[in-house]
Amino acid sequence: MILRNSLPNEEITARIESALYSAGRPLSFDELLRASGTNSKSKTRIILNELVKKTKSVFAALEITELADETFVLQLKPRYTPLIRKFAQRPLIPTSALKTLSYITYEQPVTSKRLVQIRGSQVYVHLRSLKQMGFIESENLGKSKTYQTTKKFRNYFGVTDLESLRNMLVTTPNNQGKDSSLTQRHNLTSEATTSPIEEAERS
């Protein structure tokens, strides 16, 4: 029987890579520690740091990076995002739900009543799906609810400044410029030509 602390570094590295690849989301250090097959936090941290350096220098398009909240994610390097859009498979979030998420991002906190007015009764399906994914959260406000985006949303889309994101959604929804973190996995405003409010009201 192999002791957990006696696994070779190559095996620990492979397990961490496998976890990051299969998760499709940022993973905490504790999650990666469990995946590594070792109880050694110091060894896991060293291997993680090596992986971050390795992917930045060795891989042309992929990288493992540590986010601001100390989670780790395997992702495409931002400069290759425009290239893969034409080849990407069906997104995790349907386009209609993305439009609802775009509106919540811009207007938050926003009531369910307002969302129904803009997006129609289908919005309840979107809200349930987005909440299950952990991208939005709700608070009771009398007989209604208010919705806003979560920390997981910010991590997933690489959002660090919601105010700047709101301005981008209104002024230049298709001009990603150097800040393509939001479109790393989904182009939140790929079909919008003006603001998300106007787009939602037309859809």
Rosetta constraint file for C-alpha pairs under 8 A:
AtomPair CA 2 CA 6 HARMONIC 6.65 0.50
AtomPair CA 2 CA 7 HARMONIC 7.22 0.50
AtomPair CA 3 CA 7 HARMONIC 7.12 0.50
AtomPair CA 4 CA 37 HARMONIC 5.71 0.50
AtomPair CA 4 CA 38 HARMONIC 4.54 0.50
AtomPair CA 4 CA 39 HARMONIC 6.35 0.50
AtomPair CA 5 CA 37 HARMONIC 7.75 0.50
AtomPair CA 5 CA 38 HARMONIC 4.88 0.50
AtomPair CA 5 CA 39 HARMONIC 5.96 0.50
AtomPair CA 5 CA 40 HARMONIC 6.41 0.50
AtomPair CA 6 CA 38 HARMONIC 7.63 0.50
AtomPair CA 7 CA 11 HARMONIC 6.46 0.50
AtomPair CA 7 CA 12 HARMONIC 6.70 0.50
AtomPair CA 7 CA 37 HARMONIC 7.37 0.50
AtomPair CA 7 CA 38 HARMONIC 6.94 0.50
AtomPair CA 8 CA 12 HARMONIC 6.52 0.50
AtomPair CA 9 CA 13 HARMONIC 6.01 0.50
AtomPair CA 9 CA 47 HARMONIC 7.59 0.50
AtomPair CA 10 CA 14 HARMONIC 6.16 0.50
AtomPair CA 11 CA 15 HARMONIC 6.21 0.50
AtomPair CA 12 CA 16 HARMONIC 6.28 0.50
AtomPair CA 12 CA 36 HARMONIC 4.95 0.50
AtomPair CA 12 CA 37 HARMONIC 6.55 0.50
AtomPair CA 12 CA 38 HARMONIC 7.45 0.50
AtomPair CA 12 CA 44 HARMONIC 7.72 0.50
AtomPair CA 12 CA 47 HARMONIC 7.90 0.50
AtomPair CA 13 CA 17 HARMONIC 6.15 0.50
AtomPair CA 13 CA 36 HARMONIC 7.30 0.50
AtomPair CA 13 CA 47 HARMONIC 6.58 0.50
AtomPair CA 13 CA 48 HARMONIC 7.91 0.50
AtomPair CA 13 CA 51 HARMONIC 7.80 0.50
AtomPair CA 14 CA 18 HARMONIC 6.06 0.50
AtomPair CA 15 CA 19 HARMONIC 6.20 0.50
AtomPair CA 15 CA 35 HARMONIC 6.09 0.50
AtomPair CA 15 CA 36 HARMONIC 5.27 0.50
AtomPair CA 15 CA 37 HARMONIC 7.51 0.50
AtomPair CA 16 CA 20 HARMONIC 6.27 0.50
AtomPair CA 16 CA 32 HARMONIC 6.07 0.50
AtomPair CA 16 CA 35 HARMONIC 6.16 0.50
AtomPair CA 16 CA 36 HARMONIC 5.51 0.50
AtomPair CA 16 CA 48 HARMONIC 7.98 0.50
AtomPair CA 17 CA 21 HARMONIC 6.03 0.50
AtomPair CA 18 CA 22 HARMONIC 6.06 0.50
AtomPair CA 19 CA 23 HARMONIC 5.91 0.50
AtomPair CA 19 CA 32 HARMONIC 7.13 0.50
AtomPair CA 19 CA 35 HARMONIC 6.51 0.50
AtomPair CA 20 CA 24 HARMONIC 6.79 0.50
AtomPair CA 20 CA 25 HARMONIC 7.49 0.50
AtomPair CA 20 CA 26 HARMONIC 7.53 0.50
AtomPair CA 20 CA 27 HARMONIC 7.03 0.50
AtomPair CA 20 CA 72 HARMONIC 7.81 0.50
AtomPair CA 20 CA 73 HARMONIC 6.26 0.50
AtomPair CA 20 CA 74 HARMONIC 5.71 0.50
AtomPair CA 21 CA 74 HARMONIC 6.33 0.50
AtomPair CA 23 CA 27 HARMONIC 7.62 0.50
AtomPair CA 24 CA 73 HARMONIC 7.88 0.50
AtomPair CA 24 CA 74 HARMONIC 7.62 0.50
AtomPair CA 25 CA 73 HARMONIC 6.26 0.50
AtomPair CA 25 CA 74 HARMONIC 7.86 0.50
AtomPair CA 25 CA 156 HARMONIC 6.61 0.50
AtomPair CA 26 CA 71 HARMONIC 5.70 0.50
AtomPair CA 26 CA 72 HARMONIC 5.14 0.50
AtomPair CA 26 CA 73 HARMONIC 4.39 0.50
AtomPair CA 26 CA 74 HARMONIC 7.59 0.50
AtomPair CA 26 CA 155 HARMONIC 7.26 0.50
AtomPair CA 26 CA 156 HARMONIC 7.12 0.50
AtomPair CA 27 CA 31 HARMONIC 6.08 0.50
AtomPair CA 27 CA 32 HARMONIC 6.67 0.50
AtomPair CA 27 CA 71 HARMONIC 5.27 0.50
AtomPair CA 27 CA 72 HARMONIC 5.27 0.50
AtomPair CA 27 CA 73 HARMONIC 6.39 0.50
AtomPair CA 28 CA 32 HARMONIC 6.41 0.50
AtomPair CA 28 CA 70 HARMONIC 6.86 0.50
AtomPair CA 28 CA 71 HARMONIC 4.39 0.50
AtomPair CA 28 CA 72 HARMONIC 6.32 0.50
AtomPair CA 29 CA 33 HARMONIC 6.00 0.50
AtomPair CA 29 CA 70 HARMONIC 7.39 0.50
AtomPair CA 29 CA 71 HARMONIC 6.28 0.50
AtomPair CA 29 CA 72 HARMONIC 7.38 0.50
AtomPair CA 30 CA 34 HARMONIC 6.30 0.50
AtomPair CA 31 CA 35 HARMONIC 6.30 0.50
AtomPair CA 32 CA 36 HARMONIC 5.95 0.50
AtomPair CA 32 CA 44 HARMONIC 7.98 0.50
AtomPair CA 33 CA 37 HARMONIC 7.11 0.50
AtomPair CA 33 CA 38 HARMONIC 6.83 0.50
AtomPair CA 33 CA 39 HARMONIC 7.06 0.50
AtomPair CA 33 CA 40 HARMONIC 7.86 0.50
AtomPair CA 33 CA 41 HARMONIC 6.83 0.50
AtomPair CA 33 CA 44 HARMONIC 6.35 0.50
AtomPair CA 34 CA 38 HARMONIC 7.21 0.50
AtomPair CA 34 CA 39 HARMONIC 7.73 0.50
AtomPair CA 36 CA 44 HARMONIC 7.14 0.50
AtomPair CA 38 CA 44 HARMONIC 7.62 0.50
AtomPair CA 40 CA 44 HARMONIC 6.24 0.50
AtomPair CA 41 CA 45 HARMONIC 6.03 0.50
AtomPair CA 42 CA 46 HARMONIC 6.21 0.50
AtomPair CA 43 CA 47 HARMONIC 6.23 0.50
AtomPair CA 44 CA 48 HARMONIC 6.07 0.50
AtomPair CA 45 CA 49 HARMONIC 6.18 0.50
AtomPair CA 46 CA 50 HARMONIC 6.26 0.50
AtomPair CA 47 CA 51 HARMONIC 6.12 0.50
AtomPair CA 48 CA 52 HARMONIC 6.25 0.50
AtomPair CA 49 CA 53 HARMONIC 6.39 0.50
AtomPair CA 50 CA 54 HARMONIC 5.95 0.50
AtomPair CA 51 CA 55 HARMONIC 6.06 0.50
AtomPair CA 51 CA 64 HARMONIC 6.82 0.50
AtomPair CA 52 CA 56 HARMONIC 6.40 0.50
AtomPair CA 52 CA 63 HARMONIC 6.95 0.50
AtomPair CA 52 CA 64 HARMONIC 5.05 0.50
AtomPair CA 52 CA 65 HARMONIC 5.75 0.50
AtomPair CA 52 CA 66 HARMONIC 7.77 0.50
AtomPair CA 53 CA 57 HARMONIC 6.35 0.50
AtomPair CA 54 CA 58 HARMONIC 5.55 0.50
AtomPair CA 54 CA 59 HARMONIC 7.47 0.50
AtomPair CA 55 CA 59 HARMONIC 5.07 0.50
AtomPair CA 55 CA 62 HARMONIC 6.46 0.50
AtomPair CA 55 CA 63 HARMONIC 4.72 0.50
AtomPair CA 55 CA 64 HARMONIC 6.05 0.50
AtomPair CA 56 CA 60 HARMONIC 7.81 0.50
AtomPair CA 56 CA 62 HARMONIC 7.56 0.50
AtomPair CA 56 CA 63 HARMONIC 5.56 0.50
AtomPair CA 56 CA 64 HARMONIC 7.49 0.50
AtomPair CA 59 CA 63 HARMONIC 6.99 0.50
AtomPair CA 61 CA 76 HARMONIC 5.83 0.50
AtomPair CA 61 CA 77 HARMONIC 5.45 0.50
AtomPair CA 61 CA 80 HARMONIC 6.73 0.50
AtomPair CA 62 CA 74 HARMONIC 7.18 0.50
AtomPair CA 62 CA 75 HARMONIC 5.81 0.50
AtomPair CA 62 CA 76 HARMONIC 4.65 0.50
AtomPair CA 62 CA 77 HARMONIC 5.52 0.50
AtomPair CA 63 CA 74 HARMONIC 5.79 0.50
AtomPair CA 63 CA 75 HARMONIC 5.63 0.50
AtomPair CA 63 CA 76 HARMONIC 6.27 0.50
AtomPair CA 63 CA 77 HARMONIC 6.18 0.50
AtomPair CA 64 CA 72 HARMONIC 6.81 0.50
AtomPair CA 64 CA 73 HARMONIC 5.57 0.50
AtomPair CA 64 CA 74 HARMONIC 4.45 0.50
AtomPair CA 64 CA 75 HARMONIC 6.41 0.50
AtomPair CA 65 CA 72 HARMONIC 5.67 0.50
AtomPair CA 65 CA 73 HARMONIC 5.69 0.50
AtomPair CA 65 CA 74 HARMONIC 6.71 0.50
AtomPair CA 65 CA 75 HARMONIC 7.88 0.50
AtomPair CA 66 CA 70 HARMONIC 5.89 0.50
AtomPair CA 66 CA 71 HARMONIC 5.69 0.50
AtomPair CA 66 CA 72 HARMONIC 4.50 0.50
AtomPair CA 66 CA 73 HARMONIC 6.66 0.50
AtomPair CA 67 CA 71 HARMONIC 5.43 0.50
AtomPair CA 67 CA 72 HARMONIC 6.06 0.50
AtomPair CA 67 CA 73 HARMONIC 7.58 0.50
AtomPair CA 67 CA 155 HARMONIC 7.36 0.50
AtomPair CA 75 CA 184 HARMONIC 7.79 0.50
AtomPair CA 76 CA 80 HARMONIC 6.85 0.50
AtomPair CA 76 CA 81 HARMONIC 7.10 0.50
AtomPair CA 76 CA 184 HARMONIC 7.02 0.50
AtomPair CA 77 CA 81 HARMONIC 7.24 0.50
AtomPair CA 78 CA 180 HARMONIC 5.97 0.50
AtomPair CA 78 CA 181 HARMONIC 6.55 0.50
AtomPair CA 78 CA 184 HARMONIC 6.52 0.50
AtomPair CA 79 CA 180 HARMONIC 7.86 0.50
AtomPair CA 80 CA 84 HARMONIC 6.68 0.50
AtomPair CA 81 CA 85 HARMONIC 6.54 0.50
AtomPair CA 81 CA 180 HARMONIC 7.47 0.50
AtomPair CA 81 CA 183 HARMONIC 7.28 0.50
AtomPair CA 81 CA 184 HARMONIC 6.11 0.50
AtomPair CA 82 CA 86 HARMONIC 8.00 0.50
AtomPair CA 83 CA 87 HARMONIC 7.87 0.50
AtomPair CA 84 CA 88 HARMONIC 5.82 0.50
AtomPair CA 91 CA 186 HARMONIC 6.97 0.50
AtomPair CA 93 CA 97 HARMONIC 6.34 0.50
AtomPair CA 93 CA 98 HARMONIC 6.25 0.50
AtomPair CA 93 CA 186 HARMONIC 7.97 0.50
AtomPair CA 94 CA 98 HARMONIC 6.23 0.50
AtomPair CA 95 CA 99 HARMONIC 6.30 0.50
AtomPair CA 96 CA 100 HARMONIC 6.59 0.50
AtomPair CA 96 CA 126 HARMONIC 7.77 0.50
AtomPair CA 97 CA 101 HARMONIC 6.17 0.50
AtomPair CA 97 CA 123 HARMONIC 7.77 0.50
AtomPair CA 97 CA 126 HARMONIC 5.05 0.50
AtomPair CA 97 CA 127 HARMONIC 7.93 0.50
AtomPair CA 97 CA 130 HARMONIC 7.56 0.50
AtomPair CA 98 CA 102 HARMONIC 5.98 0.50
AtomPair CA 98 CA 188 HARMONIC 5.96 0.50
AtomPair CA 98 CA 189 HARMONIC 7.93 0.50
AtomPair CA 99 CA 103 HARMONIC 6.29 0.50
AtomPair CA 99 CA 188 HARMONIC 7.09 0.50
AtomPair CA 99 CA 189 HARMONIC 7.26 0.50
AtomPair CA 99 CA 196 HARMONIC 7.23 0.50
AtomPair CA 99 CA 199 HARMONIC 7.96 0.50
AtomPair CA 99 CA 200 HARMONIC 6.55 0.50
AtomPair CA 100 CA 104 HARMONIC 6.27 0.50
AtomPair CA 100 CA 115 HARMONIC 7.93 0.50
AtomPair CA 100 CA 119 HARMONIC 7.08 0.50
AtomPair CA 100 CA 123 HARMONIC 7.13 0.50
AtomPair CA 100 CA 126 HARMONIC 7.01 0.50
AtomPair CA 100 CA 200 HARMONIC 7.29 0.50
AtomPair CA 101 CA 105 HARMONIC 6.07 0.50
AtomPair CA 101 CA 130 HARMONIC 7.68 0.50
AtomPair CA 101 CA 188 HARMONIC 7.85 0.50
AtomPair CA 102 CA 106 HARMONIC 6.32 0.50
AtomPair CA 102 CA 188 HARMONIC 6.13 0.50
AtomPair CA 102 CA 189 HARMONIC 6.96 0.50
AtomPair CA 102 CA 196 HARMONIC 6.27 0.50
AtomPair CA 103 CA 107 HARMONIC 6.01 0.50
AtomPair CA 103 CA 196 HARMONIC 5.58 0.50
AtomPair CA 103 CA 197 HARMONIC 6.15 0.50
AtomPair CA 103 CA 200 HARMONIC 7.16 0.50
AtomPair CA 104 CA 108 HARMONIC 5.22 0.50
AtomPair CA 104 CA 109 HARMONIC 7.21 0.50
AtomPair CA 104 CA 110 HARMONIC 6.44 0.50
AtomPair CA 104 CA 147 HARMONIC 6.96 0.50
AtomPair CA 104 CA 148 HARMONIC 6.23 0.50
AtomPair CA 104 CA 149 HARMONIC 7.18 0.50
AtomPair CA 105 CA 148 HARMONIC 6.92 0.50
AtomPair CA 105 CA 149 HARMONIC 6.35 0.50
AtomPair CA 105 CA 162 HARMONIC 7.88 0.50
AtomPair CA 105 CA 166 HARMONIC 7.16 0.50
AtomPair CA 106 CA 165 HARMONIC 7.87 0.50
AtomPair CA 106 CA 166 HARMONIC 5.11 0.50
AtomPair CA 106 CA 169 HARMONIC 7.15 0.50
AtomPair CA 106 CA 196 HARMONIC 7.40 0.50
AtomPair CA 108 CA 147 HARMONIC 6.52 0.50
AtomPair CA 108 CA 148 HARMONIC 5.08 0.50
AtomPair CA 108 CA 149 HARMONIC 7.50 0.50
AtomPair CA 109 CA 146 HARMONIC 5.80 0.50
AtomPair CA 109 CA 147 HARMONIC 5.37 0.50
AtomPair CA 109 CA 148 HARMONIC 5.03 0.50
AtomPair CA 110 CA 114 HARMONIC 6.77 0.50
AtomPair CA 110 CA 115 HARMONIC 7.21 0.50
AtomPair CA 110 CA 146 HARMONIC 5.12 0.50
AtomPair CA 110 CA 147 HARMONIC 5.36 0.50
AtomPair CA 110 CA 148 HARMONIC 6.89 0.50
AtomPair CA 111 CA 115 HARMONIC 6.40 0.50
AtomPair CA 111 CA 144 HARMONIC 6.73 0.50
AtomPair CA 111 CA 145 HARMONIC 5.48 0.50
AtomPair CA 111 CA 146 HARMONIC 4.13 0.50
AtomPair CA 111 CA 147 HARMONIC 6.21 0.50
AtomPair CA 112 CA 116 HARMONIC 6.15 0.50
AtomPair CA 112 CA 144 HARMONIC 6.40 0.50
AtomPair CA 112 CA 145 HARMONIC 5.58 0.50
AtomPair CA 112 CA 146 HARMONIC 6.07 0.50
AtomPair CA 112 CA 147 HARMONIC 7.20 0.50
AtomPair CA 113 CA 117 HARMONIC 6.34 0.50
AtomPair CA 113 CA 144 HARMONIC 6.97 0.50
AtomPair CA 114 CA 118 HARMONIC 6.33 0.50
AtomPair CA 115 CA 119 HARMONIC 5.69 0.50
AtomPair CA 115 CA 120 HARMONIC 7.26 0.50
AtomPair CA 115 CA 123 HARMONIC 6.82 0.50
AtomPair CA 116 CA 120 HARMONIC 4.51 0.50
AtomPair CA 116 CA 121 HARMONIC 5.56 0.50
AtomPair CA 116 CA 122 HARMONIC 7.82 0.50
AtomPair CA 116 CA 123 HARMONIC 6.13 0.50
AtomPair CA 116 CA 124 HARMONIC 7.91 0.50
AtomPair CA 118 CA 197 HARMONIC 7.93 0.50
AtomPair CA 118 CA 200 HARMONIC 6.19 0.50
AtomPair CA 118 CA 201 HARMONIC 5.29 0.50
AtomPair CA 119 CA 123 HARMONIC 5.79 0.50
AtomPair CA 119 CA 200 HARMONIC 6.12 0.50
AtomPair CA 119 CA 201 HARMONIC 6.70 0.50
AtomPair CA 119 CA 203 HARMONIC 7.23 0.50
AtomPair CA 122 CA 126 HARMONIC 6.81 0.50
AtomPair CA 123 CA 127 HARMONIC 6.04 0.50
AtomPair CA 124 CA 128 HARMONIC 6.17 0.50
AtomPair CA 125 CA 129 HARMONIC 6.23 0.50
AtomPair CA 126 CA 130 HARMONIC 5.98 0.50
AtomPair CA 127 CA 131 HARMONIC 5.89 0.50
AtomPair CA 127 CA 136 HARMONIC 7.85 0.50
AtomPair CA 128 CA 132 HARMONIC 6.16 0.50
AtomPair CA 129 CA 133 HARMONIC 6.33 0.50
AtomPair CA 130 CA 134 HARMONIC 6.31 0.50
AtomPair CA 130 CA 135 HARMONIC 5.52 0.50
AtomPair CA 130 CA 136 HARMONIC 6.03 0.50
AtomPair CA 131 CA 135 HARMONIC 5.88 0.50
AtomPair CA 131 CA 136 HARMONIC 5.12 0.50
AtomPair CA 131 CA 137 HARMONIC 6.19 0.50
AtomPair CA 134 CA 150 HARMONIC 7.01 0.50
AtomPair CA 134 CA 152 HARMONIC 6.33 0.50
AtomPair CA 134 CA 153 HARMONIC 7.21 0.50
AtomPair CA 135 CA 149 HARMONIC 5.74 0.50
AtomPair CA 135 CA 150 HARMONIC 5.45 0.50
AtomPair CA 135 CA 151 HARMONIC 7.71 0.50
AtomPair CA 135 CA 152 HARMONIC 5.88 0.50
AtomPair CA 135 CA 153 HARMONIC 4.58 0.50
AtomPair CA 136 CA 147 HARMONIC 6.58 0.50
AtomPair CA 136 CA 148 HARMONIC 5.49 0.50
AtomPair CA 136 CA 149 HARMONIC 4.26 0.50
AtomPair CA 136 CA 150 HARMONIC 5.21 0.50
AtomPair CA 136 CA 153 HARMONIC 7.23 0.50
AtomPair CA 137 CA 147 HARMONIC 5.71 0.50
AtomPair CA 137 CA 148 HARMONIC 5.69 0.50
AtomPair CA 137 CA 149 HARMONIC 6.25 0.50
AtomPair CA 137 CA 150 HARMONIC 6.32 0.50
AtomPair CA 138 CA 145 HARMONIC 6.20 0.50
AtomPair CA 138 CA 146 HARMONIC 5.42 0.50
AtomPair CA 138 CA 147 HARMONIC 4.51 0.50
AtomPair CA 138 CA 148 HARMONIC 6.56 0.50
AtomPair CA 139 CA 145 HARMONIC 5.48 0.50
AtomPair CA 139 CA 146 HARMONIC 5.34 0.50
AtomPair CA 139 CA 147 HARMONIC 6.71 0.50
AtomPair CA 140 CA 144 HARMONIC 6.13 0.50
AtomPair CA 140 CA 145 HARMONIC 4.49 0.50
AtomPair CA 140 CA 146 HARMONIC 6.46 0.50
AtomPair CA 141 CA 145 HARMONIC 5.12 0.50
AtomPair CA 141 CA 146 HARMONIC 6.50 0.50
AtomPair CA 149 CA 153 HARMONIC 6.10 0.50
AtomPair CA 149 CA 154 HARMONIC 7.69 0.50
AtomPair CA 150 CA 154 HARMONIC 6.59 0.50
AtomPair CA 151 CA 155 HARMONIC 6.23 0.50
AtomPair CA 152 CA 156 HARMONIC 5.92 0.50
AtomPair CA 153 CA 157 HARMONIC 6.11 0.50
AtomPair CA 153 CA 159 HARMONIC 7.82 0.50
AtomPair CA 154 CA 158 HARMONIC 5.55 0.50
AtomPair CA 154 CA 159 HARMONIC 4.55 0.50
AtomPair CA 154 CA 160 HARMONIC 6.68 0.50
AtomPair CA 155 CA 159 HARMONIC 6.42 0.50
AtomPair CA 156 CA 182 HARMONIC 8.00 0.50
AtomPair CA 156 CA 185 HARMONIC 7.92 0.50
AtomPair CA 157 CA 181 HARMONIC 5.84 0.50
AtomPair CA 157 CA 182 HARMONIC 4.29 0.50
AtomPair CA 157 CA 183 HARMONIC 6.80 0.50
AtomPair CA 157 CA 184 HARMONIC 6.64 0.50
AtomPair CA 157 CA 185 HARMONIC 7.10 0.50
AtomPair CA 157 CA 186 HARMONIC 7.78 0.50
AtomPair CA 158 CA 181 HARMONIC 4.91 0.50
AtomPair CA 158 CA 182 HARMONIC 5.67 0.50
AtomPair CA 158 CA 184 HARMONIC 7.95 0.50
AtomPair CA 159 CA 165 HARMONIC 7.50 0.50
AtomPair CA 159 CA 181 HARMONIC 6.94 0.50
AtomPair CA 159 CA 182 HARMONIC 6.43 0.50
AtomPair CA 161 CA 165 HARMONIC 6.39 0.50
AtomPair CA 162 CA 166 HARMONIC 6.16 0.50
AtomPair CA 163 CA 167 HARMONIC 6.39 0.50
AtomPair CA 164 CA 168 HARMONIC 6.22 0.50
AtomPair CA 165 CA 169 HARMONIC 6.18 0.50
AtomPair CA 166 CA 170 HARMONIC 6.38 0.50
AtomPair CA 167 CA 171 HARMONIC 5.94 0.50
AtomPair CA 167 CA 172 HARMONIC 7.86 0.50
AtomPair CA 168 CA 172 HARMONIC 5.18 0.50
AtomPair CA 168 CA 173 HARMONIC 5.72 0.50
AtomPair CA 169 CA 173 HARMONIC 4.69 0.50
AtomPair CA 169 CA 189 HARMONIC 7.20 0.50
AtomPair CA 169 CA 195 HARMONIC 6.03 0.50
AtomPair CA 169 CA 196 HARMONIC 6.55 0.50
AtomPair CA 170 CA 194 HARMONIC 6.61 0.50
AtomPair CA 170 CA 195 HARMONIC 4.43 0.50
AtomPair CA 170 CA 196 HARMONIC 6.85 0.50
AtomPair CA 171 CA 194 HARMONIC 7.37 0.50
AtomPair CA 171 CA 195 HARMONIC 7.08 0.50
AtomPair CA 172 CA 176 HARMONIC 7.62 0.50
AtomPair CA 172 CA 194 HARMONIC 7.84 0.50
AtomPair CA 173 CA 189 HARMONIC 5.83 0.50
AtomPair CA 173 CA 190 HARMONIC 7.56 0.50
AtomPair CA 173 CA 192 HARMONIC 6.65 0.50
AtomPair CA 173 CA 193 HARMONIC 7.00 0.50
AtomPair CA 173 CA 194 HARMONIC 7.08 0.50
AtomPair CA 173 CA 195 HARMONIC 7.26 0.50
AtomPair CA 174 CA 189 HARMONIC 6.88 0.50
AtomPair CA 174 CA 190 HARMONIC 6.57 0.50
AtomPair CA 174 CA 192 HARMONIC 7.51 0.50
AtomPair CA 174 CA 193 HARMONIC 7.43 0.50
AtomPair CA 176 CA 180 HARMONIC 5.46 0.50
AtomPair CA 180 CA 184 HARMONIC 6.34 0.50
AtomPair CA 182 CA 186 HARMONIC 7.03 0.50
AtomPair CA 182 CA 187 HARMONIC 6.85 0.50
AtomPair CA 182 CA 188 HARMONIC 7.14 0.50
AtomPair CA 183 CA 187 HARMONIC 4.29 0.50
AtomPair CA 183 CA 188 HARMONIC 6.55 0.50
AtomPair CA 189 CA 196 HARMONIC 7.39 0.50
AtomPair CA 192 CA 196 HARMONIC 6.50 0.50
AtomPair CA 192 CA 199 HARMONIC 5.87 0.50
AtomPair CA 193 CA 199 HARMONIC 7.37 0.50
AtomPair CA 194 CA 198 HARMONIC 6.61 0.50
AtomPair CA 194 CA 199 HARMONIC 6.77 0.50
AtomPair CA 195 CA 199 HARMONIC 6.23 0.50
AtomPair CA 196 CA 200 HARMONIC 5.86 0.50
AtomPair CA 197 CA 201 HARMONIC 6.22 0.50
AtomPair CA 198 CA 202 HARMONIC 6.38 0.50
AtomPair CA 199 CA 203 HARMONIC 6.33 0.50
